[in-house]
Structure formats: structure tokens, C-alpha cells
Amino acid sequence: MWDEKVIQMIIEGIGETMYMTLVPTFLGYVLGMPLGILLTVTDKDGIRPNAGIYKVLDFLSNIFRSIPFLILLILLIPLTRMIVGKSYGSNAMIVPLTIAAAPYIARMVESSLKEVDHGVIEAAQSMGANTMTIVFKVLLMEARTSLITNATIVTATILGYSAMAGTVGADGLGAIAVRYGYNRYQPDIMIVTVILLVLLVQIMQGIGMMLSRHFDRRRTR
Amino acid sequence: MEPIIKIVDLHKDFKQKDMDVHALKGVNLNIYKGDIYGIIGMSGAGKSTLVRCLNFLERPTGGSVFVDGRDLASLTEKQLREARKDIGMIFQHFNLLMQRNVVDNVCFPLEIAGMKKRDARKKAMEYLEIVGLSEKAKAYPAQLSGGQKQRVAIARVLASDPKILLCDEATSALDPQTTKSILQLLKEINQKYGITIVVITHEMAVVQEICSHVAIIDKGNLVEHGTVEEIFQAPKSREAKKLIYQGYEKVAEMKGKRCVRIVFHENSSFEPVIGNMVLAFKAPVNILYANTRDLDGVAKGEMILQLPEDLELGDKMITYLKNAKLSVEELEDYVG
């Protein structure tokens, strides 16, 4: 049973899982980062309060985050078909994964940016800094360790989603676990894939924490 | 002579959920070039709001602020940002960028002004020299003491060549010794560069130390103002009297029920720990019991102190004593 074919399949599964994790995380940040910044800036205690924009974004991100991922995936099938041309396989999964990730990332970014000491923002304002300068040179820079830590959490969550997507037509380790563990009842292969998933999360967590520590200048020595 | 800061009938109301707070109720004040103007008041008097209205970090709800003859309310956002470059500000909690090193913190206002990185660094180093911190250029704020952080903040403010420097409780988080050195530095800056300084504080000692003029603010009203000499010799308002005498009040009888037992282990016999504490807080403690001796220059023994009634003050004293390497324990029901 542990022939070359199975090993080959598992190696490919790792690649597909990484692909379905990293690409949606990246695209999710492309969408979610600006949203998170807008949420922070337009909030009533933000540097450019705007109740209208805040309420719309707040509502949208809450709606999308409250739909369970599997349901969202099914709901988005028409859109996925339109963009990718089919609704199964790793490429197709990028669409729902990205759309699930973006509002989640927006909230994570918002919470990181809101940790920045208001006094430092006030100091920048007193120097005549404009909104862009405050966002890029104060908020994002001062919050960077928290942003990196949160990015690790986001990546692990997306990895979990990608495994879930294995039940409805994705590839990757999740799909292998479902196919062998659930459909054919071969727990050994399932256990191996689960161990690999755990390892992947551990490695990403480790890298994230290392980066976050590396960029933190708040230590006393 | 035209004042550099002219405050006319300034009002500021904050809308809170169920009530409006009138933080400023019609303040009028003229501050002239080269003054070191102290604005003193108890906490909640409106002094922090007042100083934030001077650079429009808070927009007043009524009245006007003229800086250098220009009405700040008439400026566009962009003009206001330009105007702020002439009005530096330092804060109680320093507000440095924690992820940037010292020299890059000083460069920050220069970056905002669009200066080239190399020129900015050179200028920043000059100002670090002035505040006596050039050897800490590569350190990060987390590695500095409070006094050093405030020096960095001062260098950062000086780098944009301001005409006015606003100090919002700039020494309130510092110990008495460091406070003195920071005030000395501010005085030098005032004399050397002719920068007008506005000092917000709740401590009369700060006003006495450096200010030429003082205004006393109470519950959103400016109750008295003039030169420090005038006010000190003949304070007219009740609030002024209260603030001036706060440092020298004699206490006939201690009423506080809070007592602590302190134990000396490693302090030098010649370090007047309790005396220094009384001087630092300007409040007496009562020694109820003492048994200390000098063992080869090291103080050994214990004391029981009765602390002032004010809870917060008592807490601060306990922290002070702990920081002075004494063991401190609170006693229940020592006096009844």
C-alpha cells in the first residue's frame, strides 16, 4: 500500500495544500489589508472618522465572516466558475478561500493597528503628518510585530479551510485524508496526512514567531 | 507688540453619551515671543484640552486661536499641517516611535517635511548632540530611561525648527532629579533659540523653576494670570493660593489609617530615604515606630510609617519605597 504512487500523491498533496494556503493568504491580504486600514482610519476614534464608510465595511466584513466556510464555498460556485472556468481543483479553491480570508484579515489588521498607542499618532499629527504618512510610517510600522503574529494565525486558519475544501472538490492533504480516511477507511494514510498538516502549521507558526521577534525593537536589549 | 499666541474667548465642549462636558469656558490669554508660559491647574481643569487647542489637535467649539497673527480656524487642512511644523509638542509619555531607533525618531519630522534621508540624519545627529544623547543614536526607545526618552522627544521637536514648543505634562512621569535636568534643558532652548514655550503642569515647582509667566486654570476657566513673581507674591484667587501653598502645607495631625512597615536591608546609612520621599511628594509621613542602626555604613532595621489619607499618594509612596530597595508591607488596623 505504501508504494511509490501513494508517496507521490502525498508529496503532491503537500504542494497543493501549500498552494491553496499561501496564494489565498496573499490575495486575502491584497484585499483585506486596505479594508483593515480603512476600518481603523474611519472608526470614530480613528484619524479620519467617517461613520458611513465604517458602518458599510463593518457590516460587510461581519456578514462574510459569519457564513461558515463550507457554505460560502458552495454559495460562491457560480462566481468561481466565472473566474476560473470550473468549480473543482486547487485553482478553483483560490476564489472562495480568498473571499473567506479577506474580511477575516481585515479584522485582524484592524485589531493590530488599533493597538498602536494613540499618543504616538497624536505626536505625528502635531508634527504635521498627513493621513498617508500616519498610516504607512506610524500605524503599519509600529504594529508590525502584531501584524506578523496575526498573519501566522491567518495562514494556519486558511490551511484549515483548504483542508475542509477537500470534502467538496479541492486537492491537497485535506482531500487525501477525506478520500482515504473517510471514503475508503484507510486510517493509516489519513493519520499521515493529519501529521503532515500539523507539521505544516507548526513550521509556519515557527517562521511567523521568528519573524515577529526579529522585527520587534521594543525589547530592552 | 503682537502676541505670538492669542487666545480669544476659547470654548470647548465634548459631547458624551448623556451629558455635555464644558472643558473650556471662554479662555482669553496672550503669550508673547520668548515667554515660558506655565499653565497650571488640578487634573480635570482643562489644561490638556487648552494646549491641544493651540495646535488644533482639538478643534475648539467656540472662540479663536491666533498663532503668529493667523487664525488657525481659517486654515485649510494642508495649511494647518504646515502651521503645525512651527508648533512643536512634547508629551508626558514621550510618544516616541518604539520600532525606530533614536536617530530615526529625530528624523521623523524631517521626513514629513520631505528632507533627503542623508541630510535628515546629519541634522538629527546635531540635535542629539544638543540634548546630550549622540552616543545613544542607534539605541531603541525601549532601552532608554524616561529622562533620555524625553530628551529624544525634545531633539525630535527641535529638528523642525519650531517657533513654539508646547509641553503637555512633560516632566510628570519623571523623578525629581530628572525633572530638574529636563527643565534646565527647556530653559536653555528658550534662551538659545528664542523658542516660546508653553508648559502645562499640575506642579507649582515646575512653574517656579522655569516659567516667566503663569496662568491658573480651574474648571475650564482661567482664574488668574501674570508674571510668576506677581502671582507668587500676591496670589488673589483661591485656586492660586491653593496651588501655591500646596507644597508648604503643615499638617497638624495625621488622619490616615494606612500604615506600612518598612525594613531596611541594603541602603546606605547616609541615604535619607524617608526625607527624600517627603521632599519628592511634598507630603508628610508620620514615623510611629523606628528601630534602625548603622552597620558598617549600611542601614538595618525597621520603621512603621503612617501614610497620608490620599489613597493615590499613599500608593505612590509605597512604590517609591519599594523602588528605594526597602521591603514594604501594609499593616491593617495599626492605628484606630
Chai-1 contact restraints between the chains, C-beta under 6 A:
chainA,res_idxA,chainB,res_idxB,connection_type,confidence,min_distance_angstrom,max_distance_angstrom,comment,restraint_id
A,G119,B,F91,contact,1.0,0.0,6.0,A-B,restraint_1
A,G119,B,H93,contact,1.0,0.0,6.0,A-B,restraint_2
A,G119,B,N95,contact,1.0,0.0,6.0,A-B,restraint_3
A,V120,B,N95,contact,1.0,0.0,6.0,A-B,restraint_4
A,A123,B,N95,contact,1.0,0.0,6.0,A-B,restraint_5
A,S126,B,N55,contact,1.0,0.0,6.0,A-B,restraint_6
A,S126,B,M89,contact,1.0,0.0,6.0,A-B,restraint_7
A,M127,B,P109,contact,1.0,0.0,6.0,A-B,restraint_8
A,M127,B,I112,contact,1.0,0.0,6.0,A-B,restraint_9
A,G128,B,R81,contact,1.0,0.0,6.0,A-B,restraint_10
A,G128,B,R84,contact,1.0,0.0,6.0,A-B,restraint_11
A,G128,B,K85,contact,1.0,0.0,6.0,A-B,restraint_12
A,G128,B,I112,contact,1.0,0.0,6.0,A-B,restraint_13
A,A129,B,I112,contact,1.0,0.0,6.0,A-B,restraint_14
A,T133,B,I112,contact,1.0,0.0,6.0,A-B,restraint_15
A,M141,B,Q99,contact,1.0,0.0,6.0,A-B,restraint_16
A,E142,B,Q99,contact,1.0,0.0,6.0,A-B,restraint_17
A,R217,B,Q99,contact,1.0,0.0,6.0,A-B,restraint_18
A,R217,B,Y140,contact,1.0,0.0,6.0,A-B,restraint_19
A,R218,B,M98,contact,1.0,0.0,6.0,A-B,restraint_20
A,R218,B,A142,contact,1.0,0.0,6.0,A-B,restraint_21
A,T220,B,A142,contact,1.0,0.0,6.0,A-B,restraint_22
A,T220,B,Q143,contact,1.0,0.0,6.0,A-B,restraint_23
